[in-house]
Every structure is written in C-alpha cells, then in structure tokens.
Amino acid sequence: MNHLGVRLAGMSMACAQPTIDGLKPAVDPNIHYIEWMTLPVDSADLVLVQQVIEDSKRAPVAYVGATWCGSCKLYKATLESETMKKTHGGVQIVEFDLDQHRQLLAKMNIRPAGVPHWEALNGFGLSSGSHIDGRAWTADTEAEMAPVLQRFFDSLDGT
C-alpha cells in the first residue's frame, strides 16, 4: 500500500523517517516531529484511516483543509517550526481535503462548518465529537494558533 505520510523531524530531511511504513518512531525525546498522513485522493477509505490510527501511539486527529484555503496554507507553513512540532507532539494528524474527501468525511461523521478544521477521532476512525476550526483564534499566526491547538490536543485521550 502506498502511504503518503510525512514526518517533519527536528533534524535534516535526509534523516527524516516516513510516518507509517512499519518503522518505529524515534525514541530520542529531543527529536520533535509531527505524525502526518495525507490521504490519497483516489484510494482513501475508512480502512486506511483505521490503519493509520492503529499504527500510531498518538491521539488521532482529522485535519480538514482545502487547496484554495488561505488560512490552511498559513497553518501548514508553520509546521516546520519547533513550536508547532511540540504542539503536535501528542497527536497523529490525518489530512483530508474538503473538496476531495467529502463522502468519506460524511461517513466519519465529520461535517466542518469551514476550514481549517481539526476533529478528534475515535479508534474506529469516526468523529469523537470534539473539534475546533480556524475561528478559534483571531489571526493565522503561529503565536495565535499554537496555544489554542495545544489546549485542544491536550484535551484528547487517544481513544
């Protein structure tokens, strides 16, 4: 199965490990990375989402964005910062495109009012009911996003 996961590591990209390929995550607590799985457009299904969740020890979170979304672009531009790596340290992000994954999102009981949108997932890949979106802060800056996302991620128990 071809996974498009990305692990943003606190070291050079040459040393970065893929998110899900059967390898165990780095055990060095000084290495901060984001577990991120971008779902493919043509073969995304609930089974793949469940496999990503099963392969991770982190709390699963659906991130819903869109290619046309300016706030989504600003958020993703911050992900290589050490602050955002630490902020995302306890979660496994599964990325969905609002336009491409609408049917799958509906099956998962995820109905974002807008993007960017983060939704906690249970072990079956369905919404747990807990979510936030880009309206949770006033500006799309790392300084505004990181503390709000940290509180949301800290509230998740990984189930």
C-alpha positions as CSV (number, residue, x, y, z in Angstrom):
1,M,0.0,0.0,0.0
2,N,1.4,3.4,-0.9
3,H,1.2,5.8,2.0
4,L,1.9,9.5,1.6
5,G,2.8,10.2,5.2
6,V,5.3,12.8,6.2
7,R,7.2,13.1,9.4
8,L,8.6,16.6,10.0
9,A,11.7,15.9,12.1
10,G,13.9,18.2,14.2
11,M,16.8,17.2,12.1
12,S,17.7,17.4,8.4
13,M,15.1,15.9,6.0
14,A,17.8,13.4,4.9
15,C,17.4,11.8,8.3
16,A,13.6,12.0,8.5
17,Q,11.7,8.8,8.7
18,P,8.3,8.3,7.0
19,T,5.3,8.4,9.3
20,I,3.9,5.0,8.5
21,D,5.9,2.4,6.8
22,G,6.3,-0.2,9.6
23,L,9.2,1.7,11.3
24,K,9.0,2.6,15.0
25,P,9.1,6.3,15.7
26,A,12.4,7.8,17.0
27,V,12.8,7.3,20.7
28,D,15.0,10.3,21.3
29,P,12.9,12.8,23.3
30,N,14.9,15.7,21.8
31,I,13.7,14.9,18.3
32,H,10.3,16.6,17.7
33,Y,8.2,15.5,14.8
34,I,4.7,15.7,13.5
35,E,3.0,12.4,12.6
36,W,1.1,13.4,9.5
37,M,-0.7,11.3,6.9
38,T,-2.1,12.9,3.8
39,L,-4.9,10.7,2.4
40,P,-4.6,10.0,-1.3
41,V,-7.5,11.3,-3.4
42,D,-8.1,8.1,-5.4
43,S,-7.9,5.4,-2.7
44,A,-8.8,7.0,0.6
45,D,-11.3,5.0,2.6
46,L,-12.2,4.3,6.3
47,V,-10.0,1.2,6.3
48,L,-6.9,3.3,5.5
49,V,-7.8,5.8,8.2
50,Q,-8.2,3.0,10.7
51,Q,-4.8,1.6,9.8
52,V,-3.2,4.9,10.3
53,I,-4.8,5.1,13.8
54,E,-3.8,1.6,14.6
55,D,-0.1,2.2,13.5
56,S,0.2,5.2,15.8
57,K,0.5,5.6,19.5
58,R,-0.7,9.2,19.4
59,A,-4.3,10.6,19.7
60,P,-5.8,10.6,16.2
61,V,-7.0,13.9,14.8
62,A,-8.5,14.6,11.4
63,Y,-7.3,17.8,9.8
64,V,-9.6,19.1,7.1
65,G,-8.2,21.7,4.7
66,A,-8.5,22.8,1.1
67,T,-6.1,23.8,-1.6
68,W,-7.9,27.2,-2.0
69,C,-7.9,28.0,1.7
70,G,-5.5,30.8,2.7
71,S,-5.7,30.0,6.4
72,C,-4.9,26.4,5.7
73,K,-1.8,27.5,3.7
74,L,-0.7,29.7,6.6
75,Y,-1.2,26.9,9.1
76,K,0.8,24.4,7.1
77,A,3.6,26.9,6.6
78,T,4.2,26.9,10.3
79,L,4.6,23.1,10.7
80,E,8.3,23.0,10.4
81,S,8.8,25.3,13.5
82,E,9.9,23.7,16.7
83,T,6.9,25.3,18.5
84,M,4.4,23.6,16.2
85,K,6.3,20.3,16.3
86,K,6.0,20.3,20.1
87,T,2.3,21.4,19.8
88,H,1.5,18.4,17.6
89,G,3.7,16.0,19.6
90,G,0.8,14.0,21.1
91,V,-1.3,13.6,18.0
92,Q,-1.4,11.7,14.7
93,I,-2.8,14.0,12.1
94,V,-4.8,12.5,9.2
95,E,-5.2,15.1,6.5
96,F,-8.4,15.3,4.4
97,D,-9.1,17.7,1.5
98,L,-12.6,19.1,2.0
99,D,-13.4,19.0,-1.7
100,Q,-11.8,15.6,-2.5
101,H,-12.9,13.6,0.6
102,R,-16.5,14.9,1.2
103,Q,-18.1,11.5,1.1
104,L,-15.5,9.9,3.4
105,L,-15.8,12.7,5.9
106,A,-19.6,12.3,5.9
107,K,-19.1,8.5,6.7
108,M,-16.8,9.5,9.6
109,N,-19.5,12.0,10.9
110,I,-17.2,14.9,10.2
111,R,-19.1,18.0,8.9
112,P,-16.9,21.0,9.1
113,A,-18.5,24.4,9.0
114,G,-15.3,25.8,7.4
115,V,-11.6,25.1,7.0
116,P,-9.1,24.7,8.5
117,H,-10.9,22.2,10.8
118,W,-9.5,19.7,13.4
119,E,-11.6,16.8,14.7
120,A,-10.7,14.2,17.3
121,L,-11.2,10.6,16.0
122,N,-12.0,7.5,18.0
123,G,-10.2,4.2,17.4
124,F,-12.6,3.3,14.6
125,G,-11.8,6.5,12.6
126,L,-15.1,8.2,13.4
127,S,-15.6,11.6,14.9
128,S,-15.5,11.6,18.7
129,G,-17.5,14.9,18.6
130,S,-14.6,17.2,19.8
131,H,-13.5,19.7,17.2
132,I,-12.1,23.2,16.6
133,D,-11.6,25.3,13.5
134,G,-9.8,28.4,12.4
135,R,-12.3,30.6,14.1
136,A,-10.7,29.7,17.4
137,W,-8.1,32.4,17.0
138,T,-8.1,35.9,15.6
139,A,-5.0,35.7,13.3
140,D,-3.5,32.9,11.4
141,T,-0.1,33.2,13.1
142,E,1.9,30.6,14.9
143,A,1.7,32.7,18.1
144,E,-2.1,32.6,18.0
145,M,-2.6,29.0,16.6
146,A,-0.1,27.1,18.8
147,P,-1.6,27.7,22.2
148,V,-5.2,27.0,21.0
149,L,-4.2,23.8,19.2
150,Q,-2.1,22.7,22.2
151,R,-5.1,23.1,24.5
152,F,-7.3,21.1,22.0
153,F,-4.7,18.4,21.5
154,D,-4.0,18.1,25.3
155,S,-7.8,17.5,25.8
156,L,-7.7,14.3,23.8
157,D,-7.1,11.0,25.4
158,G,-6.2,9.0,22.3
159,T,-9.3,7.0,22.0
